[in-house]
Amino acid sequence: MSLELPLRDRRLLARLRVTATQVTWSGFYQLHRPEWGELPLGPYVFPRPAYEAALATPVPLAQDPLAPLLGKE
């Protein structure tokens, strides 16, 4: 049996480790595909000051880049 979920329901989980100097994303896991286990992505390491600055000032987008995939053009 195959279950197809809308793209918005295909959440990707990750483990975040935050230290005084770094933010690390690792341990990626697709919640609706437990048979995949941990995905071979990362780890991705960001300098903490740059990471926090990016979160504090997000870049506004003119449109949702996923809209065409979700049928919301």
N, C-alpha and C positions, 0 to 999 in steps of 0.2 A: 504494500500500500504506500502511495506517495502522497504527501501532504504539501501542497503549494500554498505558501503564505504570502500575503502582500509584502512588498519590499519594506514597508515601514515596520513590519512585525519581525523582521529578521535582525534582531539585535545582536551586536557583537560586544561581548564582555571582555574586559581586560583587567589585569591586576595593576594598580598604581602604587608605586613606592615613592614617597616624598622624603627627601632629606633637606638639610639646610641649604644645599647647593644644587641639587638635581631633582628632576621628576622623571621617573622611568615607567614606561608602559611595557608590560610583558604579559605572558600567560593568556593570550587571546583565545576565546572560546565562543563558539556559535551556539547559543542557547537552544535553538530548535534542531540542531544536528549533533546531539551528544555522541553519536558514533564517530564523529570526526576527532574527538578529543581536543587536546590543546593544538592550536593551529601554528604552523611554522612561520610566524611573523615576529619581527622585533628581536630583541628588545629595542625600543626607541627611547633614547635618553635626551632630555632637554635641560639646558641650564635653567634653574628655578627662577631667577629674575626675569629672563626672557619669556618663560612660560606664563608667569603671573602677569606680565605686561600684556601679552597677547590676549589673555582672558579678560583683562580689564578694559581693553580697547578693541573689540572685535571689528572686523572689516564688514561693513554692510554690503549685502549682495542685491543687485537689481532684481533678481528673481531666484527662485529656488532651483538649484542645479539638478535636483532629482525630480522636478516636476514632470519632465517628459517620460521618465521611467514609471511614474505613478499615474500617468494619464491625466495630468493636471496642467496642461499647457495653456 
